[in-house]
Amino acid sequence: MTDRMLDPALIARFDGEMEQIYWRAKNEIHYNATRFLQMFSEHGGLDTAHRLLEGDSISYGFTELYLAGRLDLTVEALVQRPEFAMLFSTEELAKARSRTGGR
């Protein structure tokens, strides 16, 4: 993430997309990501994404989505979208790419 001030509208849009991946996973593949929802409720979408990209281990939810063949519903896929790249550090983006196989 850069030191410059981030656009509140972009953050709100990202937060909305984070909520949407929860609902899509629940509705499309019947995966109820309760821990993700708890983190989202407590910290908001952007902070939740930063937390999930910390460290070297992947989340349980990522594993479940991988096994379901739905990497498109992962936080890692969302943060790679060009419109959201400025919200994340180079290291976070590289980690997201590595986890999703560059998808």
Buried (B, 14 or more C-beta within 10 A) or exposed (E): EEEEEBEEEBBEBBBEBBBEBBEBBBEEBEBEBEEBBEBBEEEBBBBBBBEBBEEEEBBEBBEBBBEBEBBBBBBBBBBBEEEBEEBBEEEBBEBBBEBBEEE
